Amino acid sequence: MHYSPALAALIGGEIVDLVNETGLVAKAVLLILLAFSLISWAIILAKWGMLRRARVQSGRFVRAFRKAQRLQDVAAVAEQFRPSPLVGVFEGGFEEYKRQVGPSGIVKNPASLQRAMQIAASEELTRFERNMPWLAITGAVTPFVGLFGTVWGIIDAFHGLGTAGAATLRAVAPGISEALITTAAGLAAAIPAVIAYNLIGGSIREFAARGDDFAME
């Protein structure tokens, strides 16, 4: 696995040299960890952008909802406040409201209306949680993938020691460096995924609570 001089200068020549000196197994481990990390970062950035827009649009939607004189007025402009989850909750409730309301303007079955909004809130929560399991998997699995590379590197180091017939640094250094770099790569992939999973999960739970509060209005 060879790298361009520009990439070597960006990352650091010593790290690139360590990667180049690793065996095929370690290179495969590093590629797997890189794939996990890239997918995780793509999910993290997409989720943060989605949550930021949802937070802004939720505030705007609540203000528009409270200012409106009729539910029909809110329904007419609700779609512009996407991706706020409150829009989905409102639309689920409004559709049921149109089915339930009679000529007198009184809802026939309030329990059915509440159930429709709960279902809509659950669907919005599911939409926000999409791809979140990947972050959990990355945080749980990549340290063990790195550990596999570590164990393999130690085995290689002992093999080199046996081949050399003497306990020299030259004999064990390649295997030890291979072990350490896969461990570091595993942690580098896992730590951001675990942090993001908890932070994003907290924001999603906050939106779920806001959806429940909005349904009560």
C-alpha positions as CSV (number, residue, x, y, z in Angstrom):
1,M,0.0,0.0,0.0
2,H,1.8,3.1,-1.2
3,Y,0.9,6.8,-0.6
4,S,1.6,10.0,-2.6
5,P,4.2,12.4,-1.2
6,A,1.5,15.0,-0.5
7,L,-0.5,12.6,1.6
8,A,2.6,11.4,3.4
9,A,3.4,15.1,4.3
10,L,-0.2,15.6,5.5
11,I,-0.4,12.6,7.7
12,G,3.2,12.3,8.8
13,G,5.9,10.3,7.2
14,E,6.5,8.1,10.1
15,I,2.8,6.9,10.3
16,V,2.8,6.2,6.6
17,D,6.0,4.2,6.9
18,L,4.5,2.2,9.7
19,V,1.5,1.4,7.6
20,N,3.7,0.5,4.6
21,E,5.7,-1.9,6.8
22,T,2.7,-3.8,8.1
23,G,1.7,-7.2,6.7
24,L,-1.3,-8.1,4.6
25,V,-3.5,-9.0,7.6
26,A,-2.8,-5.6,9.3
27,K,-3.5,-3.8,6.0
28,A,-6.8,-5.6,5.7
29,V,-7.6,-4.7,9.3
30,L,-6.8,-1.0,8.7
31,L,-8.9,-0.9,5.5
32,I,-11.9,-2.4,7.5
33,L,-11.4,0.2,10.2
34,L,-11.1,3.0,7.7
35,A,-14.4,1.9,6.1
36,F,-16.1,1.8,9.4
37,S,-14.8,5.3,10.3
38,L,-15.7,6.9,7.0
39,I,-19.3,5.6,7.1
40,S,-19.6,6.7,10.7
41,W,-18.4,10.2,10.0
42,A,-20.8,10.5,7.1
43,I,-23.7,9.5,9.4
44,I,-22.5,11.8,12.1
45,L,-22.3,14.8,9.8
46,A,-25.6,14.1,8.2
47,K,-27.3,13.6,11.6
48,W,-25.9,16.8,13.0
49,G,-27.1,18.8,10.0
50,M,-30.5,17.2,10.2
51,L,-30.8,17.9,13.9
52,R,-29.7,21.5,13.5
53,R,-32.3,22.2,10.8
54,A,-34.9,20.3,12.8
55,R,-34.2,22.4,15.9
56,V,-34.5,25.7,14.0
57,Q,-37.6,24.6,12.1
58,S,-39.3,23.2,15.2
59,G,-39.1,26.6,16.9
60,R,-40.5,28.3,13.8
61,F,-43.3,25.8,13.5
62,V,-44.4,26.1,17.1
63,R,-44.6,29.9,16.8
64,A,-46.6,29.6,13.6
65,F,-48.9,27.0,15.2
66,R,-49.6,29.2,18.2
67,K,-50.3,32.2,16.1
68,A,-52.7,30.5,13.7
69,Q,-56.4,31.0,14.1
70,R,-57.4,27.7,12.5
71,L,-55.8,24.3,12.1
72,Q,-56.3,24.5,8.3
73,D,-54.0,27.6,8.3
74,V,-51.3,25.6,10.0
75,A,-51.8,22.6,7.6
76,A,-51.4,25.0,4.6
77,V,-47.9,26.0,5.6
78,A,-46.7,23.0,7.7
79,E,-44.6,21.4,5.0
80,Q,-42.2,24.3,4.8
81,F,-41.1,23.6,8.3
82,R,-39.6,20.2,7.5
83,P,-37.5,18.4,8.7
84,S,-39.1,19.3,12.1
85,P,-40.6,16.1,13.6
86,L,-43.4,18.3,15.0
87,V,-44.7,18.7,11.4
88,G,-45.2,14.9,11.1
89,V,-46.9,14.8,14.5
90,F,-49.3,17.6,13.5
91,E,-50.0,16.1,10.1
92,G,-50.8,12.7,11.6
93,G,-53.2,14.4,14.1
94,F,-54.7,16.7,11.6
95,E,-55.6,13.9,9.2
96,E,-57.3,12.0,12.0
97,Y,-59.0,15.2,13.1
98,K,-60.5,15.7,9.6
99,R,-61.9,12.2,9.8
100,Q,-63.3,12.5,13.3
101,V,-64.8,16.0,13.3
102,G,-68.5,16.2,12.7
103,P,-70.7,19.0,11.4
104,S,-70.7,20.6,14.8
105,G,-66.9,20.8,14.8
106,I,-66.6,18.5,17.7
107,V,-64.2,15.5,17.6
108,K,-66.1,12.3,17.9
109,N,-63.3,10.2,19.4
110,P,-60.5,12.1,21.1
111,A,-58.7,8.9,22.1
112,S,-58.4,7.9,18.4
113,L,-57.0,11.4,17.7
114,Q,-54.4,11.1,20.5
115,R,-53.4,7.6,19.2
116,A,-52.9,8.9,15.7
117,M,-50.5,11.6,17.0
118,Q,-48.6,9.0,19.1
119,I,-48.2,6.8,16.0
120,A,-47.0,9.8,14.0
121,A,-44.5,10.8,16.8
122,S,-43.2,7.2,16.8
123,E,-42.7,7.3,13.0
124,E,-40.8,10.6,13.3
125,L,-38.6,9.1,16.0
126,T,-37.9,6.1,13.8
127,R,-36.9,8.4,11.0
128,F,-34.5,10.3,13.2
129,E,-33.0,7.1,14.6
130,R,-32.3,5.7,11.1
131,N,-28.6,4.6,10.8
132,M,-27.9,5.2,14.5
133,P,-27.3,1.4,15.0
134,W,-24.2,1.8,12.7
135,L,-22.6,4.2,15.2
136,A,-23.3,1.7,18.0
137,I,-21.9,-1.1,16.0
138,T,-18.8,0.9,15.1
139,G,-18.2,1.8,18.8
140,A,-18.6,-1.8,19.9
141,V,-16.8,-3.7,17.1
142,T,-13.9,-1.6,15.9
143,P,-11.9,-1.9,19.1
144,F,-12.1,-5.7,18.8
145,V,-11.1,-5.5,15.1
146,G,-8.1,-3.4,16.2
147,L,-7.4,-6.0,18.9
148,F,-7.4,-8.7,16.3
149,G,-4.7,-6.8,14.5
150,T,-2.8,-6.4,17.8
151,V,-2.9,-10.1,18.5
152,W,-1.8,-10.9,15.0
153,G,1.1,-8.4,15.3
154,I,2.2,-10.0,18.5
155,I,2.1,-13.4,16.9
156,D,4.2,-12.1,14.0
157,A,6.6,-10.5,16.5
158,F,7.2,-13.8,18.3
159,H,7.5,-15.6,14.9
160,G,10.2,-13.1,14.0
161,L,11.9,-13.6,17.3
162,G,12.0,-17.4,16.7
163,T,13.3,-17.0,13.2
164,A,16.1,-14.6,14.3
165,G,17.0,-16.9,17.1
166,A,17.8,-14.0,19.4
167,A,15.8,-11.4,21.3
168,T,16.8,-8.4,19.2
169,L,14.8,-5.3,18.6
170,R,15.1,-5.7,14.9
171,A,13.4,-9.1,15.1
172,V,10.3,-7.9,17.2
173,A,9.9,-4.3,16.1
174,P,7.9,-4.8,12.9
175,G,5.3,-7.0,14.7
176,I,5.0,-4.7,17.7
177,S,4.5,-1.6,15.5
178,E,1.9,-3.5,13.5
179,A,0.1,-4.4,16.7
180,L,0.2,-0.8,18.0
181,I,-1.0,0.9,14.8
182,T,-4.1,-1.4,14.5
183,T,-5.0,-0.8,18.2
184,A,-4.7,3.0,17.6
185,A,-6.8,2.8,14.5
186,G,-9.5,0.8,16.2
187,L,-9.7,3.3,19.0
188,A,-9.7,6.2,16.5
189,A,-12.7,4.7,14.8
190,A,-14.6,3.8,18.0
191,I,-14.2,6.9,20.1
192,P,-15.9,9.5,17.8
193,A,-18.7,6.9,17.1
194,V,-19.4,6.4,20.8
195,I,-19.4,10.1,21.6
196,A,-21.6,10.9,18.6
197,Y,-24.0,8.1,19.4
198,N,-24.6,9.4,22.9
199,L,-24.8,13.1,21.9
200,I,-27.1,12.5,18.9
201,G,-29.2,10.0,20.9
202,G,-29.7,12.6,23.6
203,S,-30.9,15.2,21.0
204,I,-33.3,12.6,19.5
205,R,-34.7,11.9,22.9
206,E,-35.2,15.6,23.4
207,F,-37.1,15.8,20.2
208,A,-39.2,12.9,21.3
209,A,-40.1,14.7,24.5
210,R,-41.0,17.8,22.5
211,G,-43.2,15.8,20.2
212,D,-45.1,14.4,23.2
213,D,-45.5,17.9,24.7
214,F,-46.7,19.3,21.3
215,A,-49.3,16.5,21.0
216,M,-50.8,17.7,24.3
217,E,-51.4,21.1,22.8
